[in-house]
């Protein structure tokens, strides 16, 4: 497939971009299968609108493994390995999906490193889960001591600390984790990641990355560090910080994750 060339500057150019984008999209009605378990897969999908569920056959009955929403992706394993699909996908609601073939996928990885980082995290979690299952199946006495615990669900994420991030426009208050590290981002059903501070409710434009940044507490000081693969930047008092380089935050500072502006308060 010929890679589209996008230009900017005029209404005609805008129409061209929409037309080029349309060739990658597919619409599905609620209940319609995207693909079945065992199908040969040459493409992956990104949810642009609606919801999609991932299903796997269990004793003759489909079992729901995950529910995906806008921005989530699926089907990448078949694309990477050229093997049959290990699970099926079905639209829960009317959905619009972006279909990505091998050539386009390669282009995306080069231009958007966050995609590669998310895929690696997803595969890493799968490996940990497989290791736990193997240990349990083999009856390893060390399983209970060494197995990685399940990632906490949103309601179980740590105890709340007095330190907060406040969105002045809406009045929403986010408490930092009581531990020394607080992950800031948006929940990701694909990788099973639930950040301590989930900005989904405050980020209607989905400008923050799934794992956007971490806030560290060191004695009586606080630092924010942007995660690898983050898009749209992290700012302290309007100054963009470098990925992986800690930036100290003080009481009353404005901290911005993507387009979400928050005020940091120690007490």
Residue pairs with C-beta under 8 A, 6 or more apart in sequence:
1 101
1 103
1 104
3 103
3 104
3 107
4 20
4 23
6 13
6 16
6 17
6 20
7 13
7 16
7 17
24 98
24 99
24 100
24 104
25 48
25 96
25 97
25 98
25 99
26 96
26 97
26 99
27 94
27 95
27 96
27 97
28 34
28 50
28 52
28 91
28 94
28 95
28 96
28 97
29 91
29 94
30 91
30 92
30 93
30 94
30 95
31 90
31 91
31 92
32 90
32 91
33 88
33 89
33 90
33 91
34 45
34 52
34 75
34 88
34 89
34 90
34 91
34 97
35 41
35 75
35 85
35 88
35 89
36 85
36 88
37 55
37 56
37 57
37 85
37 86
37 87
37 88
38 84
38 85
39 78
39 84
39 85
39 88
40 78
40 84
40 85
41 75
41 77
41 78
41 79
41 83
41 84
41 85
42 78
42 79
42 82
42 101
42 102
43 75
43 78
43 79
43 99
43 100
43 101
44 73
44 74
44 75
44 76
44 78
44 79
44 100
44 105
45 52
45 73
45 74
45 75
45 89
45 97
45 98
45 99
45 100
46 71
46 72
46 73
46 97
46 98
46 100
47 68
47 69
47 70
47 71
47 72
47 73
47 74
47 95
47 97
47 98
48 70
48 95
48 96
48 97
48 98
49 70
49 94
49 95
49 96
50 69
50 70
50 91
50 92
50 93
50 94
50 95
50 96
51 67
51 68
51 69
51 91
51 92
51 93
51 95
52 67
52 68
52 72
52 74
52 89
52 90
52 91
52 92
52 95
52 97
53 64
53 65
53 66
53 67
53 68
53 89
53 90
53 92
54 64
54 65
54 66
54 67
54 68
54 74
54 87
54 88
54 89
55 62
55 63
55 64
55 65
55 87
55 88
55 89
55 90
56 62
56 63
56 65
56 86
56 87
56 88
57 63
57 88
62 88
65 87
66 189
66 190
67 92
67 189
68 74
68 189
68 190
69 189
70 206
71 206
72 188
72 189
72 190
73 115
73 118
73 190
74 89
74 190
75 85
75 89
76 105
76 119
77 83
77 85
77 86
78 84
78 85
78 86
79 100
79 101
79 102
79 105
100 108
108 115
109 115
109 116
112 231
113 229
114 209
114 229
114 230
114 231
116 229
117 211
117 228
117 229
118 188
118 190
118 191
118 210
118 229
121 191
121 193
121 211
122 190
122 191
125 151
125 191
125 192
128 148
131 147
131 148
132 143
132 147
132 148
135 142
135 143
135 146
135 147
136 143
136 147
151 192
151 193
151 194
152 158
152 194
153 194
154 187
154 194
154 198
157 177
157 194
157 195
157 196
158 177
158 178
158 179
158 196
159 177
159 178
160 175
160 176
160 177
160 178
161 175
161 176
161 177
161 178
161 182
161 217
162 175
162 266
162 267
163 175
163 176
163 217
163 222
163 264
163 265
163 266
163 267
164 173
164 174
164 175
164 176
164 264
164 265
165 173
165 174
165 176
165 184
165 197
165 255
165 262
165 263
165 264
165 265
166 172
166 173
166 174
166 262
166 263
166 265
167 174
167 202
167 260
167 261
167 262
167 263
168 261
168 263
169 261
170 202
172 201
172 202
174 197
174 198
174 199
174 202
174 262
175 197
176 182
176 196
176 197
176 215
176 217
177 183
177 196
177 197
180 216
180 217
180 218
181 214
181 215
181 216
181 217
182 196
182 197
182 214
182 215
182 216
182 217
183 193
183 195
183 196
183 197
183 211
183 213
183 214
184 195
184 196
184 197
184 199
184 208
184 212
184 213
184 214
184 215
184 257
185 193
185 195
185 197
185 198
185 199
185 208
185 209
185 210
185 211
185 212
185 213
185 227
185 257
186 195
186 198
186 199
186 200
186 203
186 206
186 208
186 209
186 210
186 212
187 193
187 194
187 195
187 198
187 200
187 210
188 194
188 210
188 211
191 210
193 210
193 211
195 210
195 211
195 212
197 215
199 208
199 212
199 257
199 260
202 260
202 262
203 257
203 258
203 259
203 260
205 258
205 259
207 232
207 257
207 258
207 259
207 260
208 232
208 257
208 258
208 259
208 260
209 227
209 229
209 230
209 231
209 232
209 258
211 227
211 229
211 230
212 226
212 227
212 230
212 234
212 257
212 258
213 224
213 225
213 226
213 227
213 230
213 234
213 257
214 224
214 225
214 227
215 222
215 223
215 224
215 249
216 222
216 223
216 224
216 225
216 246
221 248
222 248
222 249
222 250
222 264
222 266
223 246
223 247
223 248
223 249
224 234
224 236
224 241
224 246
224 247
224 249
224 255
225 241
225 244
225 245
225 246
225 247
226 233
226 234
226 241
226 242
226 243
226 244
226 245
227 243
228 243
228 244
230 243
231 258
232 258
232 259
233 240
233 256
233 258
234 240
234 241
234 255
234 256
234 257
235 241
235 254
235 255
235 256
236 247
236 249
236 253
236 254
236 255
236 256
237 253
237 254
238 254
238 256
241 247
249 255
249 264
250 264
250 266
251 264
251 265
251 266
251 267
252 263
252 264
252 265
253 263
253 264
254 261
254 262
254 263
254 264
255 261
255 262
255 263
255 264
256 262
